[in-house]
């Protein structure tokens, strides 16, 4: 679905597919995932810095689809040489080859906080236009309640969808999520329906949305396996998304508000953790979800995408240490694979 050759073809294909799926759903032949999101027991984990040493290649992984087993993409795979990870569920994969390097509790349906906004962006870019103007409504302004993460959008202001995607993905604006939903679908409820349709079309059997921003709610959940696939689709099929999530700071001005300055919450892109080759993706945090992180980086021509859900330290820093450790380990494995393949091919 996400591989149509042009944005117009992709949009037309999805509208047709959505209409067909809607007919099937009405006929009662397909049911969207249901059930309460798994709750997380809060506890405090001591922050551990990433092990700087690189690890050797673990056993090759068969990533073929089918029944869940220890060799399936969502099966349990925690190699003995992998670093210790403190997230309740974690995942690391190569989005190009589909190889899964690390998979812990990949089928646990859990809250995902603002990493939800990756799907919000996918739906917005599929059905909206980057240059369309969107007015900030009162419902978006109400998200600025002193508790939610916001982009501090001014009610009545008008921005392009492209600008609002930066507001959505850098400071993780809940107000931007609501404004985008209203502008693209007419209401939050309609937009959430489109998010669930998209998840169904993509075969994400363990993902379900009840809102556009990721705040805790019954029936709002995903898995690290599904979320890694969502991030891979967003980065590989939407150049605007890929550009946004690797941007540390974005500045835009409007006549009503003046200058907006939005900075990323992903510390892998900032001097605080500054991981070389980072290309995204998205942070998240709620009481039920804990601290979350979808991350991606490139090195020597290879790309890795990872997901951490349910980090329970008090500061939110552990997820960045865990991501650094997984990426170091994963890229060491990629290098070993490349060395072995070159040796087989007779290359130096």
For each residue, the residues with C-beta under 8 A, 3 or more apart:
1: 4 10 13 14 17 201 202
2: 10 122 202 233 237
3: 10 237
4: 1 7 9 10 11 13
5: 9 10
6: 9 10
7: 4 10 11
8: 11 12
9: 4 5 6 12 13
10: 1 2 3 4 5 6 7 13 14 126
11: 4 7 8 14 15 126 127
12: 8 9 15 16
13: 1 4 9 10 16 17
14: 1 10 11 17 18 126 127 198 201
15: 11 12 18 19
16: 12 13 19 20
17: 1 13 14 20 21 201
18: 14 15 21 22 194 197 201
19: 15 16 22 23
20: 16 17 23 24
21: 17 18 24 25 30 197 200 201
22: 18 19 25 26 197
23: 19 20 26 27
24: 20 21 27 29 30
25: 21 22 28 29 30 31 32
26: 22 23
27: 23 24
28: 25 31
29: 24 25
30: 21 24 25 200
31: 25 28 34
32: 25 196 200 208
33: 109 205 206 207 208
34: 31 208 219
35: 109 219 221
36: 39 218 219
37: 109 110 111 216 217 218 219 220 221 288
38: 108 109 110 111 221
39: 36 288
40: 88 110 111 288 289 290 310 312
41:
42: 287 290 312
43: 312
44: 312 313 314
45: 86 311 312 313 318
46: 313
47: 313 315 317 318 321
48: 84 86 318 321
49: 321
50: 83 321 322 324 325 328
51: 83 325 328
52: 328
53:
54: 328 329 331 332
55: 58 81 82 83 328 329 332 333
56: 81 332 333 336
57: 332 333 336 337 340
58: 55 79 80 81 82 101 333
59: 79
60:
61: 71 77 99 100 101
62: 71
63: 71 72 73 97 98 99 100
64: 71 72
65: 72 73
66: 69 72
67: 72
68: 72 74 75 107
69: 66 72 75
70: 75 76 77
71: 61 62 63 64 75
72: 63 64 65 66 67 68 69 75
73: 63 65 93 98 100 103 106 225
74: 68 103 106 107 223 225
75: 68 69 70 71 72 103 106
76: 70 103 104 105 106
77: 61 70 100 101 102 103 104
78: 82 102 103 104
79: 58 59 82 101 102
80: 58
81: 55 56 58 329
82: 55 58 78 79 85 102 326 329
83: 50 51 55 322 325 326 328 329
84: 48 325
85: 82 90 102 104 308 322 325 326
86: 45 48 311 312 313 318 322
87: 90 104 308 309 310 311 318 319 322
88: 40 105 108 110 290 309 310 311 312
89: 104 105 106 108 110 223 224 307 308 309 310
90: 85 87 102 103 104 105 224 306 307 308 309 322 326
91: 100 102 103 104 106 224 225 227 228 306 307
92: 100 101 102 103 304 305 306 326 327 330
93: 73 98 99 100 101 228 232 304 305 306
94: 97 98 99 101 302 303 304 305 330 334
95: 98 228 232 235 236 296 303 304 305
96: 302 303
97: 63 94
98: 63 73 93 94 95
99: 61 63 93 94
100: 61 63 73 77 91 92 93 103
101: 58 61 77 79 92 93 94 304 329 330 333
102: 77 78 79 82 85 90 91 92 306 326 329 330
103: 73 74 75 76 77 78 90 91 92 100 106 224 225
104: 76 77 78 85 87 89 90 91 224
105: 76 88 89 90 108 224
106: 73 74 75 76 89 91 103 223 224 225
107: 68 74 206 223 225
108: 38 88 89 105 223 224
109: 33 35 37 38 206 221 222 223
110: 37 38 40 88 89 221 222 223 289 309 310
111: 37 38 40 214 216 220 221 286 288 289 309
112: 115 116 214 220 221 222 227 284 289 292 309
113: 116 214 215 216 284 285 286 289 290 292
114: 117 149 172 174 213 214 282 283 284 285 286 292
115: 112 118 214 222 227 282 283 284 292 293 294 307 309
116: 112 113 119 120 209 211 212 213 214 220 222 284
117: 114 120 121 168 169 172 177 212 213 214 282 284
118: 115 121 122 227 230 231 234 281 282 294
119: 116 122 123 195 198 199 207 209 230
120: 116 117 123 124 168 177 180 181 191 195 212 213
121: 117 118 124 125 165 168 169 234 238 241 244
122: 2 118 119 125 126 198 230 233 234 238 241
123: 119 120 126 127 184 191 194 195 198
124: 120 121 127 128 161 165 168 180 184
125: 121 122 128 130 165 238 240 241
126: 10 11 14 122 123 198
127: 11 14 123 124 184 185 194
128: 124 125 132 161 180 183 184
129: 132 161
130: 125 160 161 162 165 240
131: 160 161 162
132: 128 129 160 161 183
133: 158 159 160
134: 158 159 160 161 164 179 180 182 183 184
135: 156 157 158 179 183
136: 140 141 153 154 155 156 157 158 159 175 179
137: 140 141 155 178 179 182
138: 141 142 155
139: 142 143 178 182 188
140: 136 137 143 153 155 175 176 178 179 182
141: 136 137 138 144 153 154 155 175
142: 138 139 145
143: 139 140 148 150 173 174 175 177 178 213
144: 141 148 150 152 153 175
145: 142 148
146:
147:
148: 143 144 145 174 175 213 215
149: 114 171 172 173 174 265
150: 143 144 153 171 173 174 175 176
151: 167 168 170 171 173 175 176 260 262
152: 144 173 175 260
153: 136 140 141 144 150 157 159 167 173 175 176 179 257 260
154: 136 141 157 254 256 257
155: 136 137 138 140 141
156: 135 136 256
157: 135 136 153 154 254 256 257
158: 133 134 135 136 254 256
159: 133 134 136 153 163 164 167 179 252 254
160: 130 131 132 133 134 163 164
161: 124 128 129 130 131 132 134 164 165 180 183 184
162: 130 131 165 166 240
163: 159 160 166 167 252 260
164: 134 159 160 161 167 168 176 179 180 183
165: 121 124 125 130 161 162 168 169 176 180 240 241 244
166: 162 163 169 170 244 247 250 252 262
167: 151 153 159 163 164 170 171 173 175 176 260 262
168: 117 120 121 124 151 164 165 172 173 176 177 180
169: 117 121 165 166 172 241 244 245 282
170: 151 166 167 244 247 249 250 262 263 264 265
171: 149 150 151 167 262 263 264 265
172: 114 117 149 168 169 265 282 283 284
173: 143 149 150 151 152 153 167 168 176 177 262
174: 114 143 148 149 150 177 178 213 215
175: 136 140 141 143 144 148 150 151 152 153 167 178 179
176: 140 150 151 153 164 165 167 168 173 179 180
177: 117 120 143 168 173 174 180 181 212 213
178: 137 139 140 143 174 175 181 182 188 212 213
179: 134 135 136 137 140 153 159 164 175 176 182 183
180: 120 124 128 134 161 164 165 168 176 177 183 184 191 212
181: 120 177 178 184 185 187 188 190 191 192 212
182: 134 137 139 140 178 179 185 186 187 188 191
183: 128 132 134 135 161 164 179 180
184: 123 124 127 128 134 161 180 181 191
185: 127 181 182 188 190 191 193 194
186: 182 190
187: 181 182 190 191
188: 139 178 181 182 185 191 192 211 212
189: 192 193
190: 181 185 186 187 193 194
191: 120 123 180 181 182 184 185 187 188 194 195 212
192: 181 188 189 195 196 209 210 211 212
193: 185 189 190 196 197
194: 18 123 127 185 190 191 197 198
195: 119 120 123 191 192 198 199 209 212
196: 32 192 193 199 200 208 209
197: 18 21 22 193 194 200 201
198: 14 119 122 123 126 194 195 201 202
199: 119 195 196 202 204 207 208 209 226
200: 21 30 32 196 197 203 204
201: 1 14 17 18 21 197 198
202: 1 2 198 199 229 230 233
203: 200
204: 199 200 207 222 226 229 230
205: 33 226
206: 33 107 109 221 222 223 225 226
207: 33 119 199 204 221 222 223 226 227 230
208: 32 33 34 196 199 219 220 221 222
209: 116 119 192 195 196 199 212 220
210: 192 217 218 219 220
211: 116 188 192 214 215 217 220
212: 116 117 120 177 178 180 181 188 191 192 195 209
213: 114 116 117 120 143 148 174 177 178
214: 111 112 113 114 115 116 117 211 220 284 286 289
215: 113 148 174 211 286
216: 37 111 113 220 286 287 288 289
217: 37 210 211 220
218: 36 37 210
219: 34 35 36 37 208 210
220: 37 111 112 116 208 209 210 211 214 216 217
221: 35 37 38 109 110 111 112 206 207 208
222: 109 110 112 115 116 204 206 207 208 226 227 230
223: 74 89 106 107 108 109 110 206 207 226 227
224: 89 90 91 103 104 105 106 108 227 228 307 308 309
225: 73 74 91 103 106 107 206 228 229
226: 199 204 205 206 207 222 223 229 230
227: 91 112 115 118 207 222 223 224 230 231 294 307 309
228: 91 93 95 224 225 231 232 294 305 306 307
229: 202 204 225 226 232 233
230: 118 119 122 202 204 207 222 226 227 233 234
231: 118 227 228 234 235 280 281 282 294 296 305 307
232: 93 95 228 229 235 236 305
233: 2 122 202 229 230 236 237
234: 118 121 122 230 231 237 238 241 242 245 281
235: 95 231 232 238 241 242 245 279 280 281 296 305
236: 95 232 233 242
237: 2 3 233 234
238: 121 122 125 234 235 241 242
239: 242 243
240: 125 130 162 165 243 244
241: 121 122 125 165 169 234 235 238 244 245
242: 234 235 236 238 239 245 246 279 280
243: 239 240 246 247
244: 121 165 166 169 170 240 241 247 250
245: 169 234 235 241 242 266 279 280 281 282 296
246: 242 243 269 278 279 280
247: 166 170 243 244 250 264 269
248: 263 264 269 270
249: 170 261 262 263 264
250: 166 170 244 247 261 262
251: 259 260 261 262
252: 159 163 166 259 260
253: 257 258 259 260
254: 154 157 158 159 257 258 260
255:
256: 154 156 157 158
257: 153 154 157 253 254 260
258: 253 254
259: 251 252 253
260: 151 152 153 163 167 251 252 253 254 257
261: 249 250 251
262: 151 166 167 170 171 173 249 250 251
263: 170 171 248 249 270
264: 170 171 247 248 249 269 270
265: 149 170 171 172 283
266: 245 269 270 278 280 281 282 283 293 295
267: 270 272 273 317 320
268: 273 274 275 278 295 297 320 323 324
269: 246 247 248 264 266 274 278
270: 248 263 264 266 267 273 274
271: 274
272: 267 320
273: 267 268 270 320 321 324
274: 268 269 270 271 278
275: 268 278 297 323 324 327
276: 297 299
277: 297 298 299
278: 246 266 268 269 274 275 295 296 297
279: 235 242 245 246 296 297 298 303
280: 231 235 242 245 246 266 294 295 296
281: 118 231 234 235 245 266 294 295 296 305
282: 114 115 117 118 169 172 231 245 266 293 294
283: 114 115 172 265 266 291 292 293 294 319
284: 112 113 114 115 116 117 172 214 289 291 292 293
285: 113 114 289 290 291 292 316
286: 111 113 114 214 215 216 289 290
287: 42 216
288: 37 39 40 111 216
289: 40 110 111 112 113 214 216 284 285 286 292 309 310
290: 40 42 88 113 285 286 309 310 311 312
291: 283 284 285 308 311 312 313 316 318 319
292: 112 113 114 115 283 284 285 289 307 308 309 310 311 319
293: 115 266 282 283 284 306 307 308 311 319 320 322 323
294: 115 118 227 228 231 280 281 282 283 305 306 307 308
295: 266 268 278 280 281 305 306 307 308 323 327
296: 95 231 235 245 278 279 280 281 303 304 305 306
297: 268 275 276 277 278 279 303 304 327 331
298: 277 279 301 302 303 304
299: 276 277 302 331 334
300: 331 334 335 338
301: 298
302: 94 96 298 299 331 334 338
303: 94 95 96 279 296 297 298
304: 92 93 94 95 101 296 297 298 326 327 330 331 334
305: 92 93 94 95 228 231 232 235 281 294 295 296
306: 90 91 92 93 102 228 293 294 295 296 323 326 327 330
307: 89 90 91 115 224 227 228 231 292 293 294 295
308: 85 87 89 90 224 291 292 293 294 295 311 319 322 323
309: 87 88 89 90 110 111 112 115 224 227 289 290 292
310: 40 87 88 89 110 289 290 292
311: 45 86 87 88 290 291 292 293 308 316 318 319 322
312: 40 42 43 44 45 86 88 290 291
313: 44 45 46 47 86 291 316 317 318
314: 44
315: 47 318
316: 285 291 311 313 319
317: 47 267 313 320 321
318: 45 47 48 86 87 291 311 313 315 321 322
319: 87 283 291 292 293 308 311 316 322 323
320: 267 268 272 273 293 317 323 324
321: 47 48 49 50 273 317 318 324 325
322: 50 83 85 86 87 90 293 308 311 318 319 325 326
323: 268 275 293 295 306 308 319 320 326 327
324: 50 268 273 275 320 321 327 328
325: 50 51 83 84 85 321 322 328 329
326: 82 83 85 90 92 102 304 306 322 323 329 330
327: 92 275 295 297 304 306 323 324 330 331
328: 50 51 52 54 55 83 324 325 331 332
329: 54 55 81 82 83 101 102 325 326 332 333
330: 92 94 101 102 304 306 326 327 333 334
331: 54 297 299 300 302 304 327 328 334 335
332: 54 55 56 57 328 329 335 336
333: 55 56 57 58 101 329 330 336 337
334: 94 299 300 302 304 330 331 337 338
335: 300 331 332 338 339
336: 56 57 332 333 339 340
337: 57 333 334 340 341
338: 300 302 334 335 341 342
339: 335 336 342 343
340: 57 336 337 343 344
341: 337 338 344 345
342: 338 339 345 347 348
343: 339 340 346 347
344: 340 341
345: 341 342
346: 343
347: 342 343
348: 342
